[in-house]
Amino acid sequence: MNRNCEFCGRELPEAKKTGRPRAFCGDNCRKLVYLLGKIEDRLVLVNPTPEKKKLLRRRLWSAANIMN
Ligand SMILES: [Zn+2]
């Protein structure tokens, strides 16, 4: 049975015989999961002014839309 990357959903390359099964297809996906977690953790710690909040939303939104 083939597994899929937990981040992008693409089929994972054949697992190596040794080591634990991989959850992500590559470094990019693994790092993105890590970074998104970090961003979430930190966003709750900062309390930007309403003006900056708007800017942050726009930046995050355009980052998300790069994929289109
Ligand atoms: Zn992936």
PDB file of the backbone (N, CA, C, O) and the ligand in Angstrom, with CONECT records:
HET     ZN  A 101       1
ATOM      1  N   MET A   1       0.843  -1.201   0.000  1.00  0.00           N
ATOM      2  CA  MET A   1       0.000   0.000   0.000  1.00  0.00           C
ATOM      3  C   MET A   1       0.876   1.249   0.000  1.00  0.00           C
ATOM      4  O   MET A   1       1.810   1.371   0.792  1.00  0.00           O
ATOM      5  N   ASN A   2       0.564   2.144  -0.877  1.00  0.00           N
ATOM      6  CA  ASN A   2       1.330   3.377  -0.943  1.00  0.00           C
ATOM      7  C   ASN A   2       0.770   4.423   0.016  1.00  0.00           C
ATOM      8  O   ASN A   2      -0.441   4.580   0.170  1.00  0.00           O
ATOM      9  N   ARG A   3       1.681   5.115   0.641  1.00  0.00           N
ATOM     10  CA  ARG A   3       1.256   6.175   1.542  1.00  0.00           C
ATOM     11  C   ARG A   3       1.429   7.520   0.849  1.00  0.00           C
ATOM     12  O   ARG A   3       2.118   7.646  -0.163  1.00  0.00           O
ATOM     13  N   ASN A   4       0.779   8.512   1.432  1.00  0.00           N
ATOM     14  CA  ASN A   4       0.876   9.839   0.848  1.00  0.00           C
ATOM     15  C   ASN A   4       1.500  10.816   1.829  1.00  0.00           C
ATOM     16  O   ASN A   4       1.407  10.656   3.046  1.00  0.00           O
ATOM     17  N   CYS A   5       2.130  11.819   1.270  1.00  0.00           N
ATOM     18  CA  CYS A   5       2.758  12.855   2.074  1.00  0.00           C
ATOM     19  C   CYS A   5       1.698  13.547   2.933  1.00  0.00           C
ATOM     20  O   CYS A   5       0.626  13.903   2.444  1.00  0.00           O
ATOM     21  N   GLU A   6       2.004  13.730   4.191  1.00  0.00           N
ATOM     22  CA  GLU A   6       1.039  14.344   5.102  1.00  0.00           C
ATOM     23  C   GLU A   6       0.822  15.828   4.820  1.00  0.00           C
ATOM     24  O   GLU A   6      -0.161  16.424   5.261  1.00  0.00           O
ATOM     25  N   PHE A   7       1.754  16.404   4.082  1.00  0.00           N
ATOM     26  CA  PHE A   7       1.594  17.829   3.805  1.00  0.00           C
ATOM     27  C   PHE A   7       0.948  18.086   2.449  1.00  0.00           C
ATOM     28  O   PHE A   7      -0.089  18.745   2.361  1.00  0.00           O
ATOM     29  N   CYS A   8       1.562  17.565   1.400  1.00  0.00           N
ATOM     30  CA  CYS A   8       1.072  17.897   0.056  1.00  0.00           C
ATOM     31  C   CYS A   8       0.160  16.817  -0.519  1.00  0.00           C
ATOM     32  O   CYS A   8      -0.515  17.040  -1.525  1.00  0.00           O
ATOM     33  N   GLY A   9       0.140  15.650   0.119  1.00  0.00           N
ATOM     34  CA  GLY A   9      -0.768  14.606  -0.326  1.00  0.00           C
ATOM     35  C   GLY A   9      -0.284  13.781  -1.505  1.00  0.00           C
ATOM     36  O   GLY A   9      -0.972  12.865  -1.955  1.00  0.00           O
ATOM     37  N   ARG A  10       0.907  14.109  -2.006  1.00  0.00           N
ATOM     38  CA  ARG A  10       1.430  13.316  -3.112  1.00  0.00           C
ATOM     39  C   ARG A  10       1.921  11.972  -2.613  1.00  0.00           C
ATOM     40  O   ARG A  10       2.240  11.788  -1.438  1.00  0.00           O
ATOM     41  N   GLU A  11       1.969  11.047  -3.547  1.00  0.00           N
ATOM     42  CA  GLU A  11       2.424   9.718  -3.190  1.00  0.00           C
ATOM     43  C   GLU A  11       3.870   9.766  -2.723  1.00  0.00           C
ATOM     44  O   GLU A  11       4.708  10.437  -3.326  1.00  0.00           O
ATOM     45  N   LEU A  12       4.150   9.055  -1.655  1.00  0.00           N
ATOM     46  CA  LEU A  12       5.515   9.040  -1.136  1.00  0.00           C
ATOM     47  C   LEU A  12       6.378   8.117  -1.975  1.00  0.00           C
ATOM     48  O   LEU A  12       5.922   7.079  -2.455  1.00  0.00           O
ATOM     49  N   PRO A  13       7.644   8.516  -2.147  1.00  0.00           N
ATOM     50  CA  PRO A  13       8.575   7.604  -2.833  1.00  0.00           C
ATOM     51  C   PRO A  13       8.724   6.320  -2.036  1.00  0.00           C
ATOM     52  O   PRO A  13       8.470   6.295  -0.831  1.00  0.00           O
ATOM     53  N   GLU A  14       9.120   5.300  -2.681  1.00  0.00           N
ATOM     54  CA  GLU A  14       9.297   4.001  -2.019  1.00  0.00           C
ATOM     55  C   GLU A  14      10.115   4.146  -0.746  1.00  0.00           C
ATOM     56  O   GLU A  14      11.189   4.747  -0.757  1.00  0.00           O
ATOM     57  N   ALA A  15       9.608   3.595   0.348  1.00  0.00           N
ATOM     58  CA  ALA A  15      10.300   3.713   1.629  1.00  0.00           C
ATOM     59  C   ALA A  15      11.565   2.873   1.621  1.00  0.00           C
ATOM     60  O   ALA A  15      11.624   1.810   1.002  1.00  0.00           O
ATOM     61  N   LYS A  16      12.574   3.372   2.321  1.00  0.00           N
ATOM     62  CA  LYS A  16      13.798   2.585   2.453  1.00  0.00           C
ATOM     63  C   LYS A  16      13.530   1.381   3.344  1.00  0.00           C
ATOM     64  O   LYS A  16      12.579   1.352   4.125  1.00  0.00           O
ATOM     65  N   LYS A  17      14.391   0.404   3.201  1.00  0.00           N
ATOM     66  CA  LYS A  17      14.180  -0.811   3.984  1.00  0.00           C
ATOM     67  C   LYS A  17      14.421  -0.570   5.464  1.00  0.00           C
ATOM     68  O   LYS A  17      13.786  -1.185   6.321  1.00  0.00           O
ATOM     69  N   THR A  18      15.345   0.332   5.749  1.00  0.00           N
ATOM     70  CA  THR A  18      15.638   0.622   7.153  1.00  0.00           C
ATOM     71  C   THR A  18      15.032   1.953   7.561  1.00  0.00           C
ATOM     72  O   THR A  18      14.637   2.766   6.726  1.00  0.00           O
ATOM     73  N   GLY A  19      14.974   2.145   8.840  1.00  0.00           N
ATOM     74  CA  GLY A  19      14.458   3.412   9.346  1.00  0.00           C
ATOM     75  C   GLY A  19      12.946   3.433   9.394  1.00  0.00           C
ATOM     76  O   GLY A  19      12.276   2.547   8.863  1.00  0.00           O
ATOM     77  N   ARG A  20      12.420   4.467  10.043  1.00  0.00           N
ATOM     78  CA  ARG A  20      10.976   4.522  10.182  1.00  0.00           C
ATOM     79  C   ARG A  20      10.345   5.059   8.900  1.00  0.00           C
ATOM     80  O   ARG A  20      10.986   5.772   8.128  1.00  0.00           O
ATOM     81  N   PRO A  21       9.105   4.712   8.691  1.00  0.00           N
ATOM     82  CA  PRO A  21       8.432   5.178   7.483  1.00  0.00           C
ATOM     83  C   PRO A  21       8.340   6.700   7.456  1.00  0.00           C
ATOM     84  O   PRO A  21       8.129   7.341   8.485  1.00  0.00           O
ATOM     85  N   ARG A  22       8.500   7.259   6.276  1.00  0.00           N
ATOM     86  CA  ARG A  22       8.480   8.704   6.199  1.00  0.00           C
ATOM     87  C   ARG A  22       7.042   9.218   6.104  1.00  0.00           C
ATOM     88  O   ARG A  22       6.141   8.548   5.601  1.00  0.00           O
ATOM     89  N   ALA A  23       6.879  10.423   6.608  1.00  0.00           N
ATOM     90  CA  ALA A  23       5.547  11.022   6.589  1.00  0.00           C
ATOM     91  C   ALA A  23       5.440  12.063   5.478  1.00  0.00           C
ATOM     92  O   ALA A  23       4.346  12.388   5.017  1.00  0.00           O
ATOM     93  N   PHE A  24       6.585  12.575   5.061  1.00  0.00           N
ATOM     94  CA  PHE A  24       6.581  13.640   4.053  1.00  0.00           C
ATOM     95  C   PHE A  24       7.411  13.231   2.849  1.00  0.00           C
ATOM     96  O   PHE A  24       8.316  12.403   2.943  1.00  0.00           O
ATOM     97  N   CYS A  25       7.075  13.840   1.706  1.00  0.00           N
ATOM     98  CA  CYS A  25       7.754  13.447   0.474  1.00  0.00           C
ATOM     99  C   CYS A  25       9.149  14.044   0.386  1.00  0.00           C
ATOM    100  O   CYS A  25       9.980  13.543  -0.372  1.00  0.00           O
ATOM    101  N   GLY A  26       9.426  15.097   1.138  1.00  0.00           N
ATOM    102  CA  GLY A  26      10.745  15.690   1.056  1.00  0.00           C
ATOM    103  C   GLY A  26      10.959  16.755   2.107  1.00  0.00           C
ATOM    104  O   GLY A  26      10.106  17.018   2.955  1.00  0.00           O
ATOM    105  N   ASP A  27      12.138  17.360   2.018  1.00  0.00           N
ATOM    106  CA  ASP A  27      12.510  18.392   2.983  1.00  0.00           C
ATOM    107  C   ASP A  27      11.562  19.581   2.974  1.00  0.00           C
ATOM    108  O   ASP A  27      11.245  20.142   4.022  1.00  0.00           O
ATOM    109  N   ASN A  28      11.110  19.961   1.781  1.00  0.00           N
ATOM    110  CA  ASN A  28      10.239  21.133   1.701  1.00  0.00           C
ATOM    111  C   ASN A  28       8.971  20.929   2.506  1.00  0.00           C
ATOM    112  O   ASN A  28       8.568  21.805   3.271  1.00  0.00           O
ATOM    113  N   CYS A  29       8.356  19.802   2.342  1.00  0.00           N
ATOM    114  CA  CYS A  29       7.110  19.537   3.060  1.00  0.00           C
ATOM    115  C   CYS A  29       7.360  19.430   4.560  1.00  0.00           C
ATOM    116  O   CYS A  29       6.581  19.945   5.362  1.00  0.00           O
ATOM    117  N   ARG A  30       8.435  18.769   4.933  1.00  0.00           N
ATOM    118  CA  ARG A  30       8.729  18.621   6.357  1.00  0.00           C
ATOM    119  C   ARG A  30       8.978  19.986   6.986  1.00  0.00           C
ATOM    120  O   ARG A  30       8.509  20.272   8.088  1.00  0.00           O
ATOM    121  N   LYS A  31       9.722  20.821   6.270  1.00  0.00           N
ATOM    122  CA  LYS A  31      10.033  22.141   6.812  1.00  0.00           C
ATOM    123  C   LYS A  31       8.815  23.042   6.863  1.00  0.00           C
ATOM    124  O   LYS A  31       8.650  23.823   7.800  1.00  0.00           O
ATOM    125  N   LEU A  32       7.964  22.932   5.858  1.00  0.00           N
ATOM    126  CA  LEU A  32       6.771  23.768   5.839  1.00  0.00           C
ATOM    127  C   LEU A  32       5.851  23.446   7.007  1.00  0.00           C
ATOM    128  O   LEU A  32       5.279  24.344   7.625  1.00  0.00           O
ATOM    129  N   VAL A  33       5.714  22.169   7.303  1.00  0.00           N
ATOM    130  CA  VAL A  33       4.886  21.789   8.443  1.00  0.00           C
ATOM    131  C   VAL A  33       5.460  22.394   9.718  1.00  0.00           C
ATOM    132  O   VAL A  33       4.741  22.936  10.557  1.00  0.00           O
ATOM    133  N   TYR A  34       6.774  22.284   9.832  1.00  0.00           N
ATOM    134  CA  TYR A  34       7.452  22.831  11.004  1.00  0.00           C
ATOM    135  C   TYR A  34       7.257  24.345  11.090  1.00  0.00           C
ATOM    136  O   TYR A  34       6.926  24.885  12.146  1.00  0.00           O
ATOM    137  N   LEU A  35       7.470  25.018   9.956  1.00  0.00           N
ATOM    138  CA  LEU A  35       7.377  26.473   9.949  1.00  0.00           C
ATOM    139  C   LEU A  35       5.955  26.962  10.204  1.00  0.00           C
ATOM    140  O   LEU A  35       5.747  27.944  10.917  1.00  0.00           O
ATOM    141  N   LEU A  36       4.995  26.283   9.629  1.00  0.00           N
ATOM    142  CA  LEU A  36       3.610  26.696   9.858  1.00  0.00           C
ATOM    143  C   LEU A  36       3.243  26.554  11.327  1.00  0.00           C
ATOM    144  O   LEU A  36       2.519  27.381  11.881  1.00  0.00           O
ATOM    145  N   GLY A  37       3.748  25.501  11.949  1.00  0.00           N
ATOM    146  CA  GLY A  37       3.523  25.335  13.380  1.00  0.00           C
ATOM    147  C   GLY A  37       4.139  26.478  14.167  1.00  0.00           C
ATOM    148  O   GLY A  37       3.534  27.016  15.094  1.00  0.00           O
ATOM    149  N   LYS A  38       5.363  26.839  13.777  1.00  0.00           N
ATOM    150  CA  LYS A  38       6.060  27.939  14.447  1.00  0.00           C
ATOM    151  C   LYS A  38       5.296  29.251  14.274  1.00  0.00           C
ATOM    152  O   LYS A  38       5.136  30.022  15.221  1.00  0.00           O
ATOM    153  N   ILE A  39       4.836  29.485  13.066  1.00  0.00           N
ATOM    154  CA  ILE A  39       4.108  30.718  12.784  1.00  0.00           C
ATOM    155  C   ILE A  39       2.863  30.795  13.665  1.00  0.00           C
ATOM    156  O   ILE A  39       2.564  31.836  14.250  1.00  0.00           O
ATOM    157  N   GLU A  40       2.150  29.687  13.749  1.00  0.00           N
ATOM    158  CA  GLU A  40       0.942  29.673  14.568  1.00  0.00           C
ATOM    159  C   GLU A  40       1.282  29.930  16.038  1.00  0.00           C
ATOM    160  O   GLU A  40       0.631  30.726  16.714  1.00  0.00           O
ATOM    161  N   ASP A  41       2.322  29.233  16.514  1.00  0.00           N
ATOM    162  CA  ASP A  41       2.731  29.397  17.913  1.00  0.00           C
ATOM    163  C   ASP A  41       3.017  30.858  18.224  1.00  0.00           C
ATOM    164  O   ASP A  41       2.620  31.387  19.262  1.00  0.00           O
ATOM    165  N   ARG A  42       3.722  31.496  17.286  1.00  0.00           N
ATOM    166  CA  ARG A  42       4.174  32.857  17.572  1.00  0.00           C
ATOM    167  C   ARG A  42       3.089  33.885  17.335  1.00  0.00           C
ATOM    168  O   ARG A  42       3.041  34.912  18.012  1.00  0.00           O
ATOM    169  N   LEU A  43       2.232  33.620  16.394  1.00  0.00           N
ATOM    170  CA  LEU A  43       1.174  34.580  16.126  1.00  0.00           C
ATOM    171  C   LEU A  43       0.278  34.783  17.349  1.00  0.00           C
ATOM    172  O   LEU A  43      -0.237  35.878  17.575  1.00  0.00           O
ATOM    173  N   VAL A  44       0.098  33.730  18.125  1.00  0.00           N
ATOM    174  CA  VAL A  44      -0.744  33.905  19.305  1.00  0.00           C
ATOM    175  C   VAL A  44      -0.005  34.669  20.396  1.00  0.00           C
ATOM    176  O   VAL A  44      -0.620  35.161  21.342  1.00  0.00           O
ATOM    177  N   LEU A  45       1.320  34.767  20.261  1.00  0.00           N
ATOM    178  CA  LEU A  45       2.098  35.466  21.281  1.00  0.00           C
ATOM    179  C   LEU A  45       2.209  36.962  21.016  1.00  0.00           C
ATOM    180  O   LEU A  45       2.424  37.748  21.939  1.00  0.00           O
ATOM    181  N   VAL A  46       2.063  37.348  19.760  1.00  0.00           N
ATOM    182  CA  VAL A  46       2.149  38.771  19.446  1.00  0.00           C
ATOM    183  C   VAL A  46       0.749  39.345  19.316  1.00  0.00           C
ATOM    184  O   VAL A  46      -0.215  38.656  18.981  1.00  0.00           O
ATOM    185  N   ASN A  47       0.685  40.607  19.591  1.00  0.00           N
ATOM    186  CA  ASN A  47      -0.607  41.258  19.494  1.00  0.00           C
ATOM    187  C   ASN A  47      -0.445  42.525  18.650  1.00  0.00           C
ATOM    188  O   ASN A  47      -0.337  43.632  19.177  1.00  0.00           O
ATOM    189  N   PRO A  48      -0.432  42.331  17.321  1.00  0.00           N
ATOM    190  CA  PRO A  48      -0.159  43.465  16.441  1.00  0.00           C
ATOM    191  C   PRO A  48      -1.279  44.511  16.508  1.00  0.00           C
ATOM    192  O   PRO A  48      -2.420  44.212  16.860  1.00  0.00           O
ATOM    193  N   THR A  49      -0.916  45.716  16.166  1.00  0.00           N
ATOM    194  CA  THR A  49      -1.930  46.760  16.057  1.00  0.00           C
ATOM    195  C   THR A  49      -2.872  46.380  14.915  1.00  0.00           C
ATOM    196  O   THR A  49      -2.488  45.632  14.016  1.00  0.00           O
ATOM    197  N   PRO A  50      -4.094  46.889  14.949  1.00  0.00           N
ATOM    198  CA  PRO A  50      -5.069  46.544  13.904  1.00  0.00           C
ATOM    199  C   PRO A  50      -4.534  46.785  12.496  1.00  0.00           C
ATOM    200  O   PRO A  50      -4.796  46.012  11.574  1.00  0.00           O
ATOM    201  N   GLU A  51      -3.779  47.872  12.351  1.00  0.00           N
ATOM    202  CA  GLU A  51      -3.213  48.195  11.043  1.00  0.00           C
ATOM    203  C   GLU A  51      -2.245  47.113  10.581  1.00  0.00           C
ATOM    204  O   GLU A  51      -2.287  46.679   9.430  1.00  0.00           O
ATOM    205  N   LYS A  52      -1.376  46.683  11.490  1.00  0.00           N
ATOM    206  CA  LYS A  52      -0.389  45.652  11.155  1.00  0.00           C
ATOM    207  C   LYS A  52      -1.041  44.286  10.995  1.00  0.00           C
ATOM    208  O   LYS A  52      -0.592  43.450  10.212  1.00  0.00           O
ATOM    209  N   LYS A  53      -2.097  44.085  11.746  1.00  0.00           N
ATOM    210  CA  LYS A  53      -2.817  42.829  11.621  1.00  0.00           C
ATOM    211  C   LYS A  53      -3.316  42.648  10.196  1.00  0.00           C
ATOM    212  O   LYS A  53      -3.239  41.562   9.624  1.00  0.00           O
ATOM    213  N   LYS A  54      -3.827  43.734   9.642  1.00  0.00           N
ATOM    214  CA  LYS A  54      -4.334  43.697   8.278  1.00  0.00           C
ATOM    215  C   LYS A  54      -3.202  43.323   7.318  1.00  0.00           C
ATOM    216  O   LYS A  54      -3.369  42.503   6.415  1.00  0.00           O
ATOM    217  N   LEU A  55      -2.043  43.955   7.543  1.00  0.00           N
ATOM    218  CA  LEU A  55      -0.882  43.714   6.693  1.00  0.00           C
ATOM    219  C   LEU A  55      -0.441  42.257   6.790  1.00  0.00           C
ATOM    220  O   LEU A  55      -0.139  41.613   5.785  1.00  0.00           O
ATOM    221  N   LEU A  56      -0.411  41.748   8.036  1.00  0.00           N
ATOM    222  CA  LEU A  56      -0.002  40.364   8.249  1.00  0.00           C
ATOM    223  C   LEU A  56      -0.942  39.394   7.549  1.00  0.00           C
ATOM    224  O   LEU A  56      -0.507  38.424   6.928  1.00  0.00           O
ATOM    225  N   ARG A  57      -2.232  39.669   7.658  1.00  0.00           N
ATOM    226  CA  ARG A  57      -3.216  38.810   6.993  1.00  0.00           C
ATOM    227  C   ARG A  57      -2.962  38.767   5.499  1.00  0.00           C
ATOM    228  O   ARG A  57      -3.030  37.717   4.861  1.00  0.00           O
ATOM    229  N   ARG A  58      -2.662  39.966   4.952  1.00  0.00           N
ATOM    230  CA  ARG A  58      -2.451  40.037   3.517  1.00  0.00           C
ATOM    231  C   ARG A  58      -1.208  39.250   3.114  1.00  0.00           C
ATOM    232  O   ARG A  58      -1.203  38.559   2.095  1.00  0.00           O
ATOM    233  N   ARG A  59      -0.160  39.360   3.919  1.00  0.00           N
ATOM    234  CA  ARG A  59       1.079  38.623   3.605  1.00  0.00           C
ATOM    235  C   ARG A  59       0.855  37.123   3.683  1.00  0.00           C
ATOM    236  O   ARG A  59       1.303  36.373   2.816  1.00  0.00           O
ATOM    237  N   LEU A  60       0.163  36.695   4.721  1.00  0.00           N
ATOM    238  CA  LEU A  60      -0.091  35.263   4.869  1.00  0.00           C
ATOM    239  C   LEU A  60      -0.990  34.762   3.754  1.00  0.00           C
ATOM    240  O   LEU A  60      -0.821  33.655   3.243  1.00  0.00           O
ATOM    241  N   TRP A  61      -1.943  35.596   3.390  1.00  0.00           N
ATOM    242  CA  TRP A  61      -2.863  35.211   2.329  1.00  0.00           C
ATOM    243  C   TRP A  61      -2.130  35.078   1.007  1.00  0.00           C
ATOM    244  O   TRP A  61      -2.354  34.119   0.268  1.00  0.00           O
ATOM    245  N   SER A  62      -1.254  36.032   0.698  1.00  0.00           N
ATOM    246  CA  SER A  62      -0.559  35.943  -0.588  1.00  0.00           C
ATOM    247  C   SER A  62       0.436  34.794  -0.576  1.00  0.00           C
ATOM    248  O   SER A  62       0.694  34.184  -1.614  1.00  0.00           O
ATOM    249  N   ALA A  63       0.996  34.493   0.592  1.00  0.00           N
ATOM    250  CA  ALA A  63       1.874  33.320   0.677  1.00  0.00           C
ATOM    251  C   ALA A  63       1.088  32.055   0.366  1.00  0.00           C
ATOM    252  O   ALA A  63       1.567  31.173  -0.347  1.00  0.00           O
ATOM    253  N   ALA A  64      -0.114  31.976   0.901  1.00  0.00           N
ATOM    254  CA  ALA A  64      -0.940  30.792   0.666  1.00  0.00           C
ATOM    255  C   ALA A  64      -1.338  30.685  -0.800  1.00  0.00           C
ATOM    256  O   ALA A  64      -1.506  29.585  -1.325  1.00  0.00           O
ATOM    257  N   ASN A  65      -1.484  31.813  -1.449  1.00  0.00           N
ATOM    258  CA  ASN A  65      -1.958  31.815  -2.828  1.00  0.00           C
ATOM    259  C   ASN A  65      -0.869  31.587  -3.864  1.00  0.00           C
ATOM    260  O   ASN A  65      -1.154  31.447  -5.054  1.00  0.00           O
ATOM    261  N   ILE A  66       0.382  31.549  -3.409  1.00  0.00           N
ATOM    262  CA  ILE A  66       1.469  31.256  -4.336  1.00  0.00           C
ATOM    263  C   ILE A  66       1.239  29.917  -5.009  1.00  0.00           C
ATOM    264  O   ILE A  66       1.668  29.689  -6.140  1.00  0.00           O
ATOM    265  N   MET A  67       0.547  29.027  -4.289  1.00  0.00           N
ATOM    266  CA  MET A  67       0.332  27.679  -4.809  1.00  0.00           C
ATOM    267  C   MET A  67      -0.604  27.641  -6.007  1.00  0.00           C
ATOM    268  O   MET A  67      -0.572  26.690  -6.787  1.00  0.00           O
ATOM    269  N   ASN A  68      -1.433  28.660  -6.161  1.00  0.00           N
ATOM    270  CA  ASN A  68      -2.306  28.657  -7.341  1.00  0.00           C
ATOM    271  C   ASN A  68      -1.478  29.000  -8.538  1.00  0.00           C
ATOM    272  O   ASN A  68      -1.998  29.059  -9.652  1.00  0.00           O
TER     273      ASN A  68
HETATM  274 ZN    ZN A 101       4.893  16.474   0.240  1.00  0.00          ZN2+
END
